[in-house]
Amino acid sequence: MAGIQAAKIDYKVPVRRHPVLQFIVQQPLGAAGLVIIFIMFIASVFAKQVAPYDPVVIDFEAMLAPPSWQHWMGTDAFGRDVFSRIIYGARTALVVGFLSSLVGSTLGAIIGVVSAYFGGRIDTVIQRIMDVLLSFPIIVLALAVVAVLGKFIVGGVDINLVVAIAIPMVPKVARVVRSSALAIREMPYIDAARTAGYSHTRIVFRHFVPNVVAPFLIMFTAFIAQAILLEASLSFLGLGVTEPTAAWGLMLSGSSAEFYREAPWMIIFPGLAISLAVFAFNLFGDSLRDWLDPKIKL
């Protein structure tokens, strides 16, 4: 027995990657979308340094100039540089898209948690209201809200436009968050918290909110793309951002439709900017959903 030696076991501690590196390795398409979003963000923040021209300065001598070394994406009917207006338009798209998605997702999450937590008649009333909002097409509901509210500019941002885009998002987020919160409500620790006499506010914010962060982040990211598309649609119809503010949807309306044959770059480049932004946020949102979901996580 004395001559028997215990077997030596070599155990290597697994190296834990940084979450960002782990996301890049597991979700390369999402990482590509994140890179595009980052480039858009940097360009919008440093628009004054990146844009070669002032986006609102009119130059009649350069009207409808084709793409060249002086104007990489040509000019519009007023001689304004299209490339500069696209860069400044990224700022408009990101600000309106982020604020709208934040407001809509936050309100939807609060409504979904409250509906699931209290249940009963409160849940029934809230869900019927959500059904009414869901019955309207998104663009029709946004059109109705922005037409009724009009314009209310604060710090260069149309608050009523943000609200009009955020309202159609509320019922969708509320439904998703409510489904997650219903499963949490049946957990034993929720009953223990109620038995201990904790207030509704403490139970909701201490136990419910942390458990619905993942679906909230997924919906918030995905709806930024929808908000950018809605803002462009409303601006195209004349109910969103107005001249002379640079906005992608606004660049597609008006004189762009009149000169689409003589100056197709006035439509092509803003359309590509909208498509690329929506594509990037959709890629990132879908990849974030897969990465945060333990059931389908690689």
C-alpha positions as CSV (number, residue, x, y, z in Angstrom):
1,M,0.0,0.0,0.0
2,A,2.9,2.3,0.8
3,G,4.3,1.9,-2.7
4,I,1.0,2.9,-4.4
5,Q,1.1,6.5,-5.5
6,A,-1.9,8.6,-6.2
7,A,-2.6,9.4,-9.8
8,K,-1.8,12.9,-10.7
9,I,-4.6,14.8,-12.3
10,D,-3.8,17.8,-14.5
11,Y,-6.6,20.3,-14.4
12,K,-6.4,23.4,-16.5
13,V,-8.6,26.3,-15.5
14,P,-10.5,27.4,-18.6
15,V,-9.6,30.8,-19.9
16,R,-12.6,33.2,-19.7
17,R,-12.8,35.5,-22.6
18,H,-13.9,39.1,-22.3
19,P,-17.7,39.3,-23.1
20,V,-17.0,41.6,-26.1
21,L,-14.4,39.1,-27.6
22,Q,-16.8,36.3,-26.9
23,F,-19.6,38.0,-28.7
24,I,-17.3,38.7,-31.7
25,V,-16.2,35.1,-31.9
26,Q,-19.7,33.6,-31.5
27,Q,-21.7,36.2,-33.5
28,P,-19.5,37.5,-36.4
29,L,-22.5,38.9,-38.3
30,G,-23.6,40.8,-35.2
31,A,-20.0,42.1,-34.7
32,A,-20.1,43.3,-38.3
33,G,-23.4,45.2,-37.6
34,L,-21.9,46.6,-34.4
35,V,-18.9,47.9,-36.4
36,I,-21.3,49.7,-38.8
37,I,-23.2,51.2,-35.9
38,F,-19.9,52.3,-34.3
39,I,-18.8,54.0,-37.5
40,M,-22.2,55.8,-37.8
41,F,-22.0,56.9,-34.2
42,I,-18.4,58.3,-34.6
43,A,-19.4,60.0,-37.9
44,S,-22.5,61.6,-36.3
45,V,-20.6,62.8,-33.2
46,F,-17.7,64.3,-35.1
47,A,-19.8,65.4,-38.1
48,K,-18.2,68.9,-38.2
49,Q,-14.8,67.3,-38.5
50,V,-15.8,64.5,-40.9
51,A,-18.2,66.4,-43.3
52,P,-16.3,68.4,-46.0
53,Y,-19.1,71.0,-46.4
54,D,-21.8,72.6,-44.3
55,P,-25.0,70.6,-45.0
56,V,-27.2,73.7,-45.1
57,V,-25.1,76.1,-47.2
58,I,-26.6,76.6,-50.7
59,D,-24.3,76.8,-53.7
60,F,-26.2,77.5,-56.9
61,E,-23.1,77.1,-59.0
62,A,-22.8,73.5,-57.9
63,M,-26.5,72.5,-58.4
64,L,-27.0,68.9,-59.4
65,A,-23.2,68.3,-59.7
66,P,-22.4,64.6,-60.3
67,P,-20.2,62.6,-57.9
68,S,-16.6,63.8,-58.2
69,W,-13.5,64.4,-56.1
70,Q,-14.9,67.7,-54.9
71,H,-18.3,66.2,-54.0
72,W,-18.0,62.5,-53.4
73,M,-21.7,61.8,-53.7
74,G,-22.7,64.8,-55.8
75,T,-24.9,67.7,-54.8
76,D,-28.7,68.2,-54.6
77,A,-30.9,70.8,-56.4
78,F,-29.7,73.5,-54.1
79,G,-26.0,72.7,-54.5
80,R,-25.7,71.2,-51.1
81,D,-23.2,68.4,-50.7
82,V,-25.0,65.0,-50.4
83,F,-22.2,63.3,-48.5
84,S,-22.2,66.0,-45.9
85,R,-25.9,65.8,-45.5
86,I,-25.8,62.0,-45.1
87,I,-23.3,62.4,-42.3
88,Y,-25.4,64.9,-40.5
89,G,-28.5,62.9,-41.3
90,A,-26.9,60.0,-39.4
91,R,-27.0,62.2,-36.3
92,T,-30.7,62.9,-36.8
93,A,-31.4,59.2,-37.4
94,L,-29.5,58.0,-34.4
95,V,-30.9,60.6,-32.0
96,V,-34.5,60.1,-33.0
97,G,-34.1,56.3,-33.3
98,F,-32.3,55.9,-29.9
99,L,-34.7,58.2,-28.0
100,S,-37.8,56.7,-29.6
101,S,-36.7,53.1,-28.9
102,L,-35.7,54.0,-25.4
103,V,-39.0,55.7,-24.6
104,G,-41.1,53.0,-26.3
105,S,-39.2,50.0,-24.9
106,T,-39.1,51.5,-21.3
107,L,-42.9,52.2,-21.3
108,G,-43.6,48.8,-22.8
109,A,-41.4,47.0,-20.2
110,I,-43.1,48.9,-17.3
111,I,-46.6,48.1,-18.6
112,G,-45.7,44.5,-19.3
113,V,-44.2,43.9,-15.8
114,V,-47.2,45.7,-14.1
115,S,-49.7,43.7,-16.1
116,A,-48.0,40.4,-15.3
117,Y,-47.4,41.1,-11.6
118,F,-50.9,42.3,-10.7
119,G,-52.9,40.0,-13.1
120,G,-56.7,39.8,-12.8
121,R,-58.7,42.8,-14.1
122,I,-55.7,45.0,-14.3
123,D,-54.0,42.5,-16.6
124,T,-57.2,42.2,-18.7
125,V,-57.7,45.9,-19.1
126,I,-54.1,46.5,-20.0
127,Q,-54.0,43.7,-22.6
128,R,-57.1,44.9,-24.3
129,I,-55.6,48.4,-24.6
130,M,-52.5,46.8,-26.1
131,D,-54.7,44.8,-28.5
132,V,-56.3,48.1,-29.7
133,L,-52.9,49.6,-30.4
134,L,-51.7,46.5,-32.1
135,S,-54.7,46.6,-34.4
136,F,-53.3,49.7,-36.2
137,P,-50.5,49.4,-38.7
138,I,-47.3,51.0,-37.3
139,I,-47.0,53.7,-39.9
140,V,-50.7,54.6,-39.7
141,L,-50.6,54.9,-35.9
142,A,-47.4,57.0,-36.1
143,L,-49.0,59.3,-38.7
144,A,-52.1,59.8,-36.6
145,V,-50.0,60.7,-33.5
146,V,-47.7,63.1,-35.2
147,A,-50.6,64.8,-37.1
148,V,-52.4,65.3,-33.8
149,L,-49.5,66.4,-31.7
150,G,-47.8,68.7,-34.2
151,K,-44.2,69.8,-33.5
152,F,-42.5,70.5,-30.2
153,I,-38.8,71.2,-30.6
154,V,-36.5,70.9,-27.6
155,G,-32.8,71.1,-28.1
156,G,-33.1,70.6,-31.8
157,V,-35.1,67.4,-31.3
158,D,-38.8,67.1,-32.2
159,I,-40.2,65.5,-29.0
160,N,-43.6,64.9,-30.5
161,L,-41.9,63.0,-33.4
162,V,-40.1,60.8,-30.8
163,V,-43.4,60.1,-29.0
164,A,-45.2,59.3,-32.3
165,I,-42.6,56.8,-33.2
166,A,-42.4,55.3,-29.6
167,I,-46.1,54.7,-29.1
168,P,-46.4,51.9,-31.7
169,M,-43.5,50.1,-30.0
170,V,-45.1,50.0,-26.6
171,P,-47.6,47.1,-27.1
172,K,-45.0,44.9,-28.7
173,V,-42.5,45.3,-25.9
174,A,-45.3,45.0,-23.3
175,R,-46.3,41.6,-24.8
176,V,-42.8,40.2,-24.8
177,V,-41.9,41.4,-21.3
178,R,-45.2,40.3,-19.9
179,S,-44.6,36.7,-21.1
180,S,-41.2,36.7,-19.3
181,A,-42.7,38.3,-16.2
182,L,-45.5,35.7,-16.0
183,A,-43.0,32.9,-15.5
184,I,-41.2,34.9,-12.8
185,R,-44.4,35.6,-10.9
186,E,-44.8,31.8,-10.2
187,M,-41.4,31.5,-8.7
188,P,-41.2,30.6,-4.9
189,Y,-39.1,33.7,-4.0
190,I,-41.9,35.9,-5.2
191,D,-44.3,34.3,-2.8
192,A,-41.7,34.5,-0.1
193,A,-41.3,38.2,-0.7
194,R,-45.0,38.8,-0.5
195,T,-45.2,36.8,2.7
196,A,-42.4,38.8,4.2
197,G,-44.5,41.9,3.6
198,Y,-42.4,43.6,0.9
199,S,-44.1,46.4,-1.0
200,H,-45.2,46.0,-4.6
201,T,-42.6,48.5,-5.7
202,R,-39.7,46.6,-4.0
203,I,-40.8,43.2,-5.4
204,V,-41.2,44.6,-9.0
205,F,-37.9,46.5,-9.0
206,R,-35.9,43.9,-7.0
207,H,-37.1,40.7,-8.5
208,F,-39.0,41.3,-11.7
209,V,-37.0,44.1,-13.5
210,P,-33.5,42.3,-13.3
211,N,-35.1,39.2,-14.9
212,V,-36.6,41.0,-17.9
213,V,-33.4,43.0,-18.8
214,A,-32.4,40.5,-21.5
215,P,-35.7,40.7,-23.5
216,F,-35.7,44.5,-22.9
217,L,-32.3,44.9,-24.4
218,I,-33.1,42.8,-27.4
219,M,-36.3,44.7,-28.1
220,F,-34.6,48.0,-27.5
221,T,-31.9,47.3,-30.0
222,A,-34.2,45.8,-32.6
223,F,-36.6,48.8,-32.4
224,I,-33.9,51.3,-33.1
225,A,-33.9,50.1,-36.7
226,Q,-37.7,50.4,-36.9
227,A,-37.5,53.9,-35.4
228,I,-34.9,55.0,-38.0
229,L,-37.2,53.6,-40.8
230,L,-40.3,55.3,-39.3
231,E,-38.5,58.6,-39.0
232,A,-37.4,58.4,-42.6
233,S,-40.9,57.6,-43.7
234,L,-42.5,60.4,-41.8
235,S,-39.8,62.9,-43.0
236,F,-40.5,61.7,-46.6
237,L,-44.2,62.4,-46.1
238,G,-43.5,65.9,-44.7
239,L,-44.5,65.1,-41.1
240,G,-41.1,64.4,-39.6
241,V,-37.9,66.5,-39.7
242,T,-38.2,69.7,-41.8
243,E,-35.8,71.7,-43.9
244,P,-33.1,72.7,-43.6
245,T,-32.2,69.9,-41.1
246,A,-30.4,67.1,-42.8
247,A,-32.4,63.9,-42.6
248,W,-32.2,60.8,-44.8
249,G,-36.0,60.6,-45.4
250,L,-36.2,64.3,-46.2
251,M,-33.4,63.9,-48.8
252,L,-35.6,61.4,-50.6
253,S,-38.6,63.7,-50.9
254,G,-39.2,66.9,-52.7
255,S,-36.7,67.8,-55.5
256,S,-35.1,64.3,-55.3
257,A,-38.2,62.8,-56.9
258,E,-38.2,65.4,-59.6
259,F,-34.6,64.9,-60.6
260,Y,-34.3,61.2,-60.2
261,R,-33.3,60.8,-63.9
262,E,-30.9,63.7,-64.2
263,A,-29.5,63.2,-60.7
264,P,-30.1,59.7,-59.5
265,W,-27.4,60.0,-56.8
266,M,-29.8,62.2,-54.8
267,I,-32.0,59.1,-54.2
268,I,-29.4,56.3,-54.3
269,F,-27.1,57.4,-51.6
270,P,-29.7,58.4,-48.9
271,G,-31.5,55.2,-49.7
272,L,-28.3,53.2,-49.2
273,A,-27.7,55.0,-45.9
274,I,-31.2,54.1,-44.6
275,S,-30.8,50.4,-45.8
276,L,-27.4,50.1,-44.2
277,A,-28.4,51.5,-40.9
278,V,-31.5,49.3,-40.6
279,F,-29.5,46.3,-41.8
280,A,-26.8,46.9,-39.2
281,F,-29.2,47.3,-36.2
282,N,-31.2,44.2,-37.3
283,L,-28.0,42.1,-37.5
284,F,-26.9,43.3,-34.1
285,G,-30.3,42.8,-32.5
286,D,-30.7,39.3,-33.9
287,S,-27.2,38.3,-32.8
288,L,-27.7,39.9,-29.4
289,R,-30.9,37.8,-29.0
290,D,-29.0,34.6,-29.9
291,W,-26.1,35.4,-27.6
292,L,-28.2,36.2,-24.5
293,D,-30.6,33.3,-25.0
294,P,-29.2,30.3,-23.1
295,K,-31.4,27.9,-25.1
296,I,-29.7,28.7,-28.4
297,K,-26.4,30.2,-27.2
298,L,-23.4,28.6,-28.9
